[in-house]
Amino acid sequence: MKVVLPLLFGVGIFWFLMSKVDYAQVKAVIERGISWTWVAISLSIGLLSHIARGLRWRQQIRTLGVDPSVHDMSVAVFGNYGLNLIFPRLGEVWRCNYIAQTYGTSFTTTLGTMISERIVDMLMSLLIALVAFLCESHVFFRLIADNGGLGGGLIEALTSPQTYVVIAVVVVLVLICRRLFAENRMYRYVFGLVKNVWTGIMSLKDLPNKWEYLQYTLLLWGLYYLNSYTGLFFFDFTSSLSPTQALLVFIMGSMSLIVPVQGGLGAWHAMVIFALGCYGIGTTEAFSFAMVHWLIQEGFVLLLGLYALVVVAFRKNTKI
């Protein structure tokens, strides 16, 4: 169900988008030509971004007392993204398990390091969204105006006293349960898992060079943006977008990945098509771009994922 339902949801969104365009016109747009030079450049930048993520995560793993190789960290990231194309969110578990088994670390602690880096990424995405808002505020105001009901509901939930009362009640209940069941075997087991995860999260404060970690973070997100920006040069009708306009397209596409759908299928297309439409790019052209860009990028991710699985299989056979 966890695999089929998200896939059906993504396919449903994609099918809905397809119903809004003429397939013959989409084919004609694609036949005008794709710049394969820019495809190669964009994919090369994408590869570097995956390696950069592995290098950044490596710094946290080192605080656990091991020193994994750059290749192993890269394989872990390749497998992470590759598996997520089939099983949403399973890739994160797989890469933590791969490193834990390879270097003998605690899985839950390794998982904690991954969670902490995701927190950093969330903060970076919010920062980029803020920059995009400052650069393209007129577009954001248009988005809020077109989606006033959803925006108003979110603001109401965040400012409602009831929301914070519920949070306070949950915290109190957790503290009461901790006191009542402190000697319970199951409680100690669960508390131990949570403690290990928290240890991994707090690995950030034990980094010997936090400035270097920040540099890797800036490099990672810079590469993500360049990967997205150079992708706009696949077609002539998107190549004229400015760097700040490309930033909005990038952050809109990134926000869609919150939806647990394989590779952002459907959700990513919808957000990118909508963002391109804000700059006067027609639905047919926007759909053609989104479809081709997604297929090329995710096809490359799938190849990297297959490479990771081959490496793991070869390593197991060698040990046998």
N, C-alpha and C positions, 0 to 999 in steps of 0.2 A: 504493500500500500504506500509505503514511504517513497518508493521509486515510481510507481505507476501514476499515482495521483498528481504529484508535481509535474510529471511529464505531460499528462493530459491537460493540466492547467496551462502549461507553457504552449503546447500545441494549439489549444483553444484560442489563446491570445493571438498567436501567429496566424491561425486560420482566419480570425476576425480581421486582422490587418490585411491579409491577402484579399479578402472580399471587398476591400475598399479601393483596390487597384485593378487595372487591366493587365493581365499577364503578358499579352502581346506587347504592350507598351514597356513593361518592365524588361522584357527580353530585348527590345530595341535599345533601351538605355544601356544595358550591359554590353550589347554588341558594339556600341560606340567605342568601346575600348577601356581597358583597365590598365593603369600604369603599374606594370610588374616590377619596375625598378623601385617604386615607392613601397610596394608590397614587401620586397626583400628588405628594405631599410626598416620598415615598421616591425617585421617579424624579428629582425636582428635586435632591435631595441627591446622587444618583448622578451627575448631570450635573456638579455642582460638584466632585465627587471627581475626575472625569476631567480637568477644567480645572486642578485643583490639582496633579495629577500632571504635566501639561504645564508648569505654572509652575515646579515644582521641577526638572524635567529641564532647563528653559531656563537655569537658573543654571549647570549643568554645561556646556551647549553654549556658553555665553558664554566659558568659559575656553579655547575653541578659536579665539577671535578673531572670532566672528560674533555677531550679536544678532538672533535669530529673533523673529518677532512672536508674540504670545499666540495669535492665531488659528491660525497654522501649527503651533504646538506642540500645540494642542488637536486640530487635524485629524489630526496624527500619532498621537495617543493614540486618537482615535475609530477610525481605520483599523486600528490595532493590535488593539484588542479585537474589532472587527467581523470582521477576517480570521481571528482565532483561533477564531471560531465555525465556520469551515469548514476551515481548515488550522491545526491546533494548532501553536503556537510560531512560525508564519510571520509573525504580526503584528509581533513584535518586530523581525524582519529588515526588514519593510516600512517600519516607522516610522523606523528608522535610515537606510535607503536614501532615504526621502523627504526627510529633513532634510539628508542628505549631498548629494543632487542639487540641492536647492533653494538651499543656501547654500555649496556648493562645499567642504565639509569632507571629510576622509578617512572612508570608510565604516567601516573597522575601528576607527578612533579613536572615531567616534560610537557604534559598537557597544560599545566599552569603557565609555563613559559610561553606557549602558543597563545593562550588566552590574553596574557599581558601584552603581547605584540599586537593582537587584534584591538585591544583597547587603545594602544598608541595609534593604530591605523584609523580607528574611529575618530580620534581627536584630530588627526591630520585631514581626514575627509571633511570634518566640520570646518576646519580652518580654510580649506580650499573652497568650500561652499561659500564661506564668508567673503573670500577674495572675489569669487565669481559674482556674488551679489553686489559688491562694491563696484565692480567693473561693468556689470550688465544689469544694474538695478531696474531699469525700465522694463526689461524682460521679466524679471522676478515679480514686479508689481502686476504685470499682465497675467502671470501664472496664478497669483493669489486671487486676482479678480475673477478669473475663470473658474477657480476652485474654492470659492469663498466658504461653501458649506463645510468642506473637509478641513480647511485651514482654521475656520472659526471653532469647529469641534475640538481640534487639537489644542488650541489656545485655551478653550474653556476647561478642558481636562487638566491642563498643567496649572491653571490658576485656581481650580476648585479646591476648597478646604477638605472636601470629602476624600480626594485622592491621597492627601498626606495623612489623613486619619487612618485610612486603610493601610498605608505603609507602616504607620506607627503600631497598629494592632498586630500586623504580621511580625514585626520585630519583637514585640512583647511576647507573642506566642512562641517564637523561636527560643527566646531566653528562658521561658518557663519550661519548655520541653527539655532544654539542655539541663536544667536543674533537676527535673523529675527523673530523667532517664540517663543520668550521667554514668551509672554502673551497668546499664543495659548493653549486652554484647553487640547487638545490631547497631545501637547508637554509637558505640566506640568505633565500630568498623566504618560507618558512614562518616563520623567525625574525623577519623584518620585519613580517609580519602579527601575530604574537604581541606584538611590541614596540608596535605601534600600538594593539592592544587594551589592553595594559597602561597605555599613556599615557592612554587614555580612563578606565580604572579609577582611575588616580591623580589624575584631574582633581578629585576630592573635596578633596585637600589644597591645591589651588590656588584654591579658592573664596574670594572676597574677604570673604564674610560667612557663615561656617559656622553661626552662630546662626540666621540667616534660613532657611538650608537645613533646619535642625532644626525650625524652626517650620512650614515647609511639610510636612515629614514627619509631624509631629504632627497638623497640619490634615488631611492626606490620610487617615491612618488613623482619625482621629476621624470624618471623613465616611463612610469605609467602614463603621465601626461603626454610625453613625446610619442609614445606608442599610439595613443589615441589621435594626437594632432597629425602625425605623419600619415595615419590612416585616411584622413580627409583628402589626401592627395591621390587616392586611388582613382577618383573621378574628377573631371574638370569642374563640375558644377558645385562641388564642395571645397575645392582647393582655394577658393577666393575668401573663405571665412578667415577672420582675423584671429590672432592667438587668444584674445579674450573671449571671442565667440566660441572658439574651439574649447576653451576652458568650461564654458557652460554645458556644451555637448558632453564633455568628459565627465563632469560631476553628475549630470543627469543620468548618464549611463551607469556610473558607479553606484548611484543610489538604487537603481533597479536590482542590483545584485543582492540586496537585502532579502528579496523574495527567494525562498528556497526552491528554485527551479533549475534544472540542469543547464549550466552555462548561461543562465539568464535568458533562456529561450523565451521569446515572446515579450517578456517584461522589458528586457534591454532594448529590443526593437521598438517597442511602443514609446519608451522614454526618449530614445535618440530621434525617432521620427518626429515626435512632438517638438523637441528642441530645434531640429533643423527647420521645422515649419515656422518657428518664431522668426527665422531669418529669411523667409520668403521662398524656401526650397519646397517645391511641389511634392505632393504625397507620393507620386510614382517614383520620382527621383530619390526621395528620402527613403522609401521602402527598398529600392534597388541598392542604395548604398548600405543600408542596415543589413540586408540579407547577405550581400557579398562580403562585407567587412566581418560579420559574425562567422560566416562559414570559413573564411580564411584564417582568422585568429583562433577560433576554437578547433579547427582542423589541425593547426600547428600544436596547440595545447594537447590534443589527443595523441599526436605523434610523440611528444615529449613524455606523456604518461606511459605510452607503450614502451618507450626506451627504459623508463624507470622500472617497469615490471620485468623487463628482460634482464636488467641488471640484478634485481632481487632474485629472480629465478636462477640465474647463473651462479650467484653467490651461494645459494642454498645447495645447488648441485655440486659445487666445488667443495663445500664443507662435508657433504656426504662422501 
